Amino acid sequence: MNGKAIGLALILMLGLLAPAMAKENPLVFKGVVGEDIPYQKSIEAVAISNGTIYAACDYRMTAGKELIGVYYLGLMAAYSTNGSRLWVNSSGYVVKIQPLDRGVLAGGLGGFVFLDGEGHIKANFPTPNKLYDFVMENGYVYGVDGDIWHTNGTFSSSGEVFRAKLLDNGSLSLEDGWRVRLPSMPGRVRLGDVVYVGSGLPSGYSAHYHFGALYGVSYDGKLLWNISTGWWVRDLEVWGGKAIAGTGFNNTKGYILMVDGNGHVMWNESTFFVEDLLVVGDTLYASGFDGRNGKVTAYDLNERKLLWSEDFPYRVKTLAYGDGKLIVGIGKFESRREGNVTKVYSEGGLYVLNPENGKVLWKDLNVGYVRSTAVQGNLVVAGTGSSYFYVLDLSKIRGSKGICGPAFMIFLSVLAGFAVRGGSHGGRAGR
């Protein structure tokens, strides 16, 4: 085969490969929870573990005329990774899901509910106030609950951080635990050199009353120190035993703080209104909204310097990492008056980025407002501001370093060009 023929063959191969790769769809399946609920609803919590996917559909129901009562309700469903529904049950308004070997622990605004492998409720543990967050370590649950009060025209807030033992039957016990009262409502808790607690309305919530603090609590339940942030602590993570806190104010601006176990502020970075933080190795990813655009930034935590920053068309609500890729969930709720009814629509989508430079590897802007994400292995679950969640296979999204990536395609194009030129030169020399 002469050079021209080889070149034509390579060009043909390019033409066949490119459409095939472009059409590869990472969607495994689209699931649904609470499809018959007539109220505005949202998949606010998802999880994946050992071949089972959990998704919680939350909604608020109001009742009464003169005295309006608000009920925080929800359903949780379990699916297999092949898309078949395993069970669904009432769960209350769930904010976080923790899969366990013998079932699943759901933390919601009313407290904890434990469901077994078949979805039956086996235990519950109510909290004095709204539960906003919890983490687990060595068989103990560390949680925060609190509330905002409006009395005589003024706002105030309070709450607590607690440690409880998770029993074999799925219930919680404070016999070997503790409670610590806090002067402002906590929304986030993480474990590092101490128990770190962030106060303020966490990501996903909003109000007109602004407050914020970061607390350090010992593992035996003593309040060690507190730092006023002034603005809500929207999210909280840990790096090297230190707290990384992201704050937000006025839906436009915020700060990123690094605080050690003694309460010393080691870094204070002005940024946008933070929604989510994610630490991968020595890199911090932060997401949120600057008043005009959604934002994602990456920082080197050792050097405390910005690595890259990217804008998005909507608020960036969630971040996750898996299969060497950064998963970004964006969106907004859009209210529209249709006749005598105001309907709320979920708008937004999902991006997959190269975590080294923020470049987009894949996106879908038709899934709606992504409110929650979870990753295990190469599978990512994305819950939206509706009844739907999506499961994607990240391995089907090609990174820029892969053999079938853009660099390889350029290489084939150049090689084809050389082959064509080489073949035509050879033909002229032979005449």
N, C-alpha and C positions, 0 to 999 in steps of 0.2 A: 504494500500500500504506500503510495507516495505522500509527500508532506501535505499537499492540498487535500487529499482524501482524509488524512488524519485530522487536519484542522476542521474540515466539515463535520467529521464524526464527533469531535469534541464540542463543536457548536451545537450540534443536534442533541448531544447528551446534556448540555447546559439547558437547552430548551425543555427537555423532558424532566430534568431534576428540579428546576426552579418552581414550576407549578405544583409539583408533587409535595415539595417541602412547604410551600406557601399554604397549601390546603390542609396540612396536618392539623387536626383540631385537638387541643388538649382537654376539652370538656369530657369528663367521664360520665357524669349525669347531673340533672337538675332535680333537686328534691323540694318538697313542699311540706309545710307544717302550718296548721291553723287556717287552711284555705277557706273554711266556712265561717270564720269569725267576721262579723260585720263592722268591726271597729278598725281604726288605724292600728297597724301592727308592724313589728320589726323583728328580725332574727338578731337579737342582741348578744347572743352567746352561742359559740360552736366549739366543738372539740372532736378529736379523732384519736383512737387508741385501739390497738390490736384488732384491726379490721372492722371496727364499729365507729360510725359517725353519729355525733349527737348535735342536735340543733334545737334551740329554745326560741319559740315565737312569743313575744311579749306584747301586751296591750293594756290600755287603761279604759275602764268602764266607769261612767258617772251615773249616779242614780239620785232621785229626789228632786224636789222643786225649790222649796224655800231653803232647805239645808242640803247642799250638794255633797254627796260622798263620792270619793274617788277610790276605786278598787283596782289594785295592781295585780293583774292576772296573767296567765300564760300557759302554754303547752310545751312539753318537750318530747321530741321523737328521737328514735334510734334507727339508723339505716345501716345496712351492710355496704361495703365499698363497691358492690356490683349494682347498687341502686334500689334494692328491695327494702321496703319499710319493715322493721322488726317489731316496733311497738310505739305507742304514743300515749301520754298521760298528762293530766293536769299537774303543773309544777309551781304555779305562782310566777311572779315576774322575776325571771332569772337574769343575773348579771355575770355569772361565771360558772363554768362546768368543770369538775375535776373527776375524770374517769379513775376508777379503782379496780382492783382485781376482782372484787365480788359485786360490783355494781358501779353506780355513779353518784357523786355528791354534787348537788346543785345548790349554789348560794344565790339567794334572791333578796328582794327588798324586805321580805317578811322574815328571813332567816334561812335555815338550811333544810333541805329535803334529801333523803337518801332513797334511791330507787335500786332495786336489784337488777340482775341481768335480763329479766323479762319485763321490766318497766313497772313493777309493783312498788308502791311506796311502803317502806319498811320502818322508817324513823324520820322524825323531824326535830328541829331545835330552833325555836323562835328567838329572835334577838329583840332587845328593848326598843331599838330604833331601826331605821332602814339600813340593811347591810349593803355596802357598796363594793367590798373587795375582801379577798382572803387568799392566803397561801398556805402550803402544807410542807412540813418537814419532820421526819422521824416520828410519824404517827400523831403529830399535833397540828391543829388548825390555828392559824393566827388570822384574826379577822378584825375589821373595823366597821362600826355602825354609828349612825348619828342622824341629826336632822336640823333643819332651819326653822326657826320660830319667828312669827310676826305678831307682836303684841303692842297695842297702843301706838301704832304707827311706826314702830322701830323693829329692826331685824336683829336676831341673835342666833347663835348656833352652838351646839355641843355634841359630844359623842364619847366613844370609848374605843380602845384597842383591847383585845382579849386573846388569851391562849386557852384552848380546850383540847382535851384528849379525844381522839376518834376511837370509839369502841368497836368491837367486832361486829355488833349488830347494826352499825351504821349511824348510831346516835352519837352525840357529843356530851362530854362531861367536864365540868369545871372543878371537880374535886382535886385534880392535880394541875389546875391551871390558875388563871388570874384575870382580873379586869383592871384597867387603868382609865380613869375618867380624864377627858380632855376638854379644854375650854372652847374649842371650835370643832366643827364637824369634820371628821376624817373621811377621805375618799379613797386613799391608797395605802397599802402596807407591803413592805418588802423586807427580806431578811439579809443582813450583811454582818458587819462587825457588831452591830446592835440591831434591834428591831426598828426600822425606819417607818415613820407614819407621816403622810402628807395630808394636810387639811385643805378643804376647798371643794368645790364641785368638780368631780372627776370628768374625764372625757365622756361625752355623750349627754351631759346635763348642762343647763344654763339657768341663770336667774339674774336679778338686778343687784343683789347683795354680794359685794366682793369682800373676801377675806382669804387668808392663807397663812400656813405655817408648816414647818418641818419639825418633827419631834424625834428624839432618840430615846428608846425605851430598852432597858436591860432585859435579858432573857429570863430573869426571875421576876419581872413585872415592876420595875422601878422607873419612873420618869427621870431621865438623866439631864436633858437639855431641850430647849426649843428655840427655833429661829423664825422670826416673822418674815414671811415672803410678801405680804401685802396682797398678793394676787393668788388666785386658786392654784393649787398644785394639781395639774391635770393628769400627770402620769409620773411614775416613779420606778426607777430601775436601780440595779446595783452593779458596780464594776470594782473589782479588787477589794471588796468589803465596804466600799464607799457608796453613798447614795448619789444618784443622778436624778434630779428633779426638774420637770418641765412645767412652767407656769403659764397662765394666760390671763389677759385683761382686755376688756372692751372688744373682744372678738377680732383684734388686730395685732396685738403684740404680747410678748412674754419674755421669760428668761429661762436659761438652762443653768442650773446650779450643781456643783459637785461639793459634797459635804462629807467629811470623814466621821468616824465613830465617836469622836470627841466633840462634834458640833462645830468644827472649824470649816469655814467656807474656803475651798481651794480653787474654785473657778466660778465665774459669774458672767455668762454670755448673753447679751441682748439678742433677741430673736423675735419670731412671730408668735402668734397664739398657738400654743402647743396642744396637740391632741394625743399623740402617741410617741413613745420612746422605745427603742430597740437597741440592745447591746449585743454585738456579735464580735467576739474576740476583744480587740482593743479599739473597735470602731463603734461610735454611737450614731444611730440614725434617728432623726427627729422629724415629725410630720405635723402639719397643722394648716393654718390659714392666716394670711397677712392683711385681710380686709378686701383684697381683690382676687388673689390667686391661692390655690392650694400650694403647699410647699413641702419639699422633702430635702433635708440636708444631711450630710455625713461629716463627722468630726473624728480626727485622730485624738483619742483620749490621752495618750501619753504626751503629745505635744500641745494638746488643747487648741488645735487649729482646724479650720474648715477645709475639707477635702473637695466637696462639690455641693452644688445646690441646683435643684430643678423645680420649675413651676408646673402646675397642673390646672385644668379648667375648673375644678371644684375643690372644696375642702378635702384634705387628706386625713381620713378618720383612722385608718388602721395600717399597721406595718407588720410584716412577718418575714421569716427567712427560711428557705429550704432548698435543697438540691443546688446549692451555690447561687441562688437567685434571691432578689429582694422583691417581695410581693406588696403592692401598694393599693389600698382601697380608697376610692374617692366618692364624693357625691353631695347631694343636697335634697331636702324635701321642698317640693314646689306646691303651693296651695292655689287652686283654681276654683272659681265660682261657676258652677254648672247648674243653671236654673235656681232653685232654692236651696241647693246643697253645695257646701264647700268640700271639695275632694282634695286629698293630699296625695301627690305623686312622688315616687322615688326616682331620682335621676342620678346617674353616675356610672361608675364602672370599675374595672380591675386592670391594673398594670403589673407587668413583670419587668424588673430592671436588672441591669448589670450592676451589682453592688459596688464595684470598683470605681465606676464613673457616672452612674445614674442614667445611662443610656437605655432607652426602651427596647426590650427584646420582644414584647408581645403586649397587646392591649385589647380590651373589649369594653366599649362604652355603652353597651345595651343591657347590662345586667341590673342596673339600678344602683342606689346608694349602698355602698359596701360598709356595713356597720360592725362586722366581726370577722376575724380570720383565725384559722388554726392550721398547723402544718405537722405532718408526720411523714418522714421519708420524702418521697417525691409527690405526695398528695397534699393538696391545699383545699381547705373548705372555706368558702366565703359566704357569710350570711348577709342578706340585704334588707333594706327598709321596706319589706313586704313579707309575704309568706314564703318566699323562695330562698334557697341556698344553692350554691354551685360547688361541684367537686371537680378539680382540675388535676391532670397529670403533668407535673412540672418537667418531667424528662422529655416531653414532646415539644417543649419550647427550647429551641436551639440557642445556645449562648454564642457569643461572638468568637469564642476560641475553639468551637467544635469543628470537625472536619468538613461538615456541611454548612458552615457559617459563611458570612460575606467574604472573609479573606480567602477561603478556599475557592469560592466562585470567581473572585477576581483573578486568582492564580490560574484557574482553568481558562478564563477569557484570554489572559496574556499568552498562555501556552498555545491556545488555539491560533492566536494572531501570529506568533512566531512560526507555527507549523505551516500556516497558509503562505506566509511570506517566503519561508524556506522552500516550500514546494514549488512556488512560482519561479523563484530564482534558479532552482535546479533545472526547471523546464527550459528556461532561456539558455542556460549554459549548455544544455545538451543539443540545442539546435545547430 
